[in-house]
Each structure stands twice: as structure tokens, then as C-alpha cells.
Amino acid sequence: MDMAAPLASRPYRAFLAAELISSAGGAVAPIALAFSILQIGGRGSGIAVVLGGEFVVYLVLLPVTGVIADRAAGVGVLVVSQAIAAAFQMAEALLIISGTARVWSLALVAGGGAGAAALFTPAGRRVLPALVPAGQLDRANALSQAGKHGLATIGPVAGGILVTTVGPGWGIAWDSVTFVVAAVLFSRLPRPPALPDHHRRRWDRRWAGELADGVRALTGRTWLWTTTLADCLAGGAFAAAMLIGPLYARQYLHGAISWGAIAGGLAAGSALGSIMATAWTMRRPGIVISVGSAAMCVGLAAMATGMPLPLIMAGTLVAGIAFGPAAVARATVVQQHVPGHQLGRVSAYQEFAASVPIPIAYALAGVTADRLGARIVIGACAAIIAVAALTPLAVRDVRRLAFAGVDR
């Protein structure tokens, strides 16, 4: 079995290079933006306004961009999304470098960048299946996930170095450049094959009908809506635990250094798990999705029970290794079992469902941690993740879910 078989496809190589280059900038930008806000006196409330507004724009636009991705067949949408992102990031960088940035102006340009991200997410998932043979799709997703998790491991460190040495504005300018390069690479991709006549979408069709059709595509598949709901609940709990993690590290471990090691181990484990997913056959991806997602509770359970730092790091590393194949399986089964003309909307709805609980979880976790303590909140999050992730296994369609025609 050739684990790198998808790389034989020139379009896939261009897609992967563009995706990773874009992600390299995206891994640096958040820390650069946060320090930019602090630099102009925005304090914590300024960070909340900018990042919170960015998140709201992303969520609101996702259903609409899913329709656009399906109508425009993806490739052109990828190019446009990267061009828009480059423009807004460069505007943001110029505001900061020139010293004219204010919290409200950064919030505006960050919102524009969030719109570009909302456009990119469903379009990327819509395009990928057309770039590799169907039997190699799982490995193509695995290579993509491994690269992105690897960048997530080093991105915050690189961002910190850039902010310290040349300033946050230049870190964001770097992000803009990566979007330009990604747009050029995406422009070289072939357009996906035309849909059959009975699936072609009419441009004058009402948007409400398009949105409803995407909802039916998701809710009409029991395995899909149950795993999406589980991801919604488990993802919210995990986000809450990550929010409280630094507080836990300060109270029970050695502060920022300990939390950096824990978070880094999780990202490294996810990258390793994604690579491992290229080397073995997932006969029952539904089981892999549930068990791998549930494994994210391991490191959190170690924290909640007061284990020493080495065991917590080992737990998060194991969690990441188990989650890597789960993420690959989740992406692949959707791309294989959902028709191409609905894939953009279904992907957008999945992303929406996974993202909506996050601000709610943040608010609840913060208040609860103040009253009951970080350890109790993290323990509750671990329990919610385990129960939510494993519950879909009670559904026969999830247990029997399989890849379509995996080529080994």
C-alpha cells in the first residue's frame, strides 16, 4: 500500500500545497492579532470584541457560502476566498504598521477575513474528492490533516517569534502573502466535472430552497446527523476545557509552560494519528469516529484527577493520536456518501453545528470555573465528551458505516 499515493496527482499536490501555505499564515495570525489589540490599548475586552465579531460573521455566513460552493463548483470560490482574505489581512497589517489601528477598525477588517474563511471551508471540502481517485480519498484527507496539525504545533511559536522580533503587523502581512500564493496555486486546479442535467442547480432558484435541500441532505442520513450532533456536543465541551486549561495550569501545574506542553502534545499527537491513518484500513469508520472523538477526554480526565504533568501530557498525546484517524474518517465518509452537488452545504452545516456551541461553552465554563474550580469543570467536560462521542454507536447505521470502494 502506497501511503503517499495521492501525491501522484498533480492537482492534489497543488491543492495540498495551497492549503498548507494558507494554513502556515493562519497559524501565525491569531497571536499577532491578539498582541496588536493589546498594543493599541484594547486590553481583554478589545480582544473579545474583535475575535468575537470575527466568529459571529463566520457562523452567520456559513450556510450561505455552502450554497455558493455548490453552485460555483468550488474552484473559483477557493481562489476568490483567498484573494479576499489576502486583501483584508493586508489592510489589517497596514493599519497596525502605520499606527492608525483602532479596535473598531480591526474588528471590521477581521470580519471581512472571517467571511473569506466561511467561503473557503465548504469550497475546499467540495473540491477535494475530484482531485484524487475515490479509493485514495482517505489518504488524501490524512495527508491534509497531518500537515495542518503539524502547523498547529509550531504556529504559535512562530507567531510569538514574529511578534517579538518584527512586530505583530508584519506577522499579519505574512499571512496576507500566504493567501496570495494559495490563490495562485488554487487557480491551477481543474474545474470539477459538470453535474448531470438532473442535478444542475438553477441560478434563479430561491435561496431558501437551496438551504432546505442541504438540510434534508444532512438530516436524511441517520449516521450523518447523529455524528454531527455528537460532534456539536463533544466539541463544545472540548472548547470549554481548552478555555479553562490555562487557569488549571496556573493553579495546579507550572503555568504557561505546562499548558504549552499539553497543547503542543495534543497537536503533535493529532498530526501523528493522521499520518497513521494512511497506513491502515478503516473497516468501520463510524466506530473510528466515535471512539477517536471520545479519546479526547483522556488528557482532560488526567487533569481532573490531579495526575502529574508527564501523565497529563501522555494522555493528551494519546488523545491526539486517536483523534487523527477520526478526523480523517469523518471528512472522508461525508465526501464519499454525500452527492457532490450537496457537499458544500452539508460541510457548511457540519461546521456550523460544531462551532455554534463554542461561545455558549465559553460563557458557561468561565462562570462555573469561578464558582466550582477549574478541575471540576474540566472533569465535567471530559465526561460530556465521552458520553456524547460514544452515544452514536447505539445507532446501527453508524456502526455499519463503511468507506466506498477503498483502493488498497
C-alpha angles and dihedrals in degrees: 000000000000108000091191095048094120089062089070087074111086093205091052091050089053091047093049093046091049093047094049094044090051090047091050089062093041091054091058100040102072095058091043091052093047092052090045090058092048090047091060092047098261095135121187094316090056091053089050092051095049099040094037092052090047091053093049092052090050093052096045094051099045098087091048095047090050089061091047091051091053095045096046095042093237111264098085089044090055092054093046092047092053093045091051091047091050092052095049094044091051090049089051092049093050091050091053098041092047092051093237097109119125129180092254093049092048089049090054096050092041088055090054090052090050089055089055091050091051088053093049100049100066094032093057093051090046094054104042099074090060093056101062136034112275092247091058098049094100091054091046090054090045093054090048093049093046091053094048094047090048090054090048087058096055101025098086091048092049090046091052091051092049093048091049098045107034105008135259095277092063091048089058091045087056089054089053091053092052090054091053092051091047091051090054092050093046090051088065094060119108117248112254114257116275116267120247114269094255090056100044114118121230115229092217093055114117115264091227089062092051092049092048091049089056091050090052090050089057101038093041091068112068095200090051101050094042094052090043091053091047090050089050093056098038092044092052091050092048092050089052091051091050090051092053094039096089090051090051091048091052094048101040109016135027102296125240095359092057093046092048090054092049094048092043091052091052093052092045091049091050090052091049092047091052090052090049089053089067091059104055138048116249102212094178109029092175090063091044090053094050098042094041092050092047090053089069086081094065099083091040091052089052089054093047092052093050099247119168121268097260091057092046090051090048090051094051091046090053090046091053093047090052094044095053096070090041091058091048092049093048093053095043100050091050092050091048101043103036115075114249094243090060100035097093093055095043091050090049092050091049091051090047092051092048093049104042096074094053100083090042091050091048092054095047095044094051095050094042093048090054090054104034105020136256095271094058093047093050091048091052090049090052091053093048091050093051096047096042095047096046098043094081088064086076087069114085094212090059094049093048097043112128139178116260112247101333109199111220 
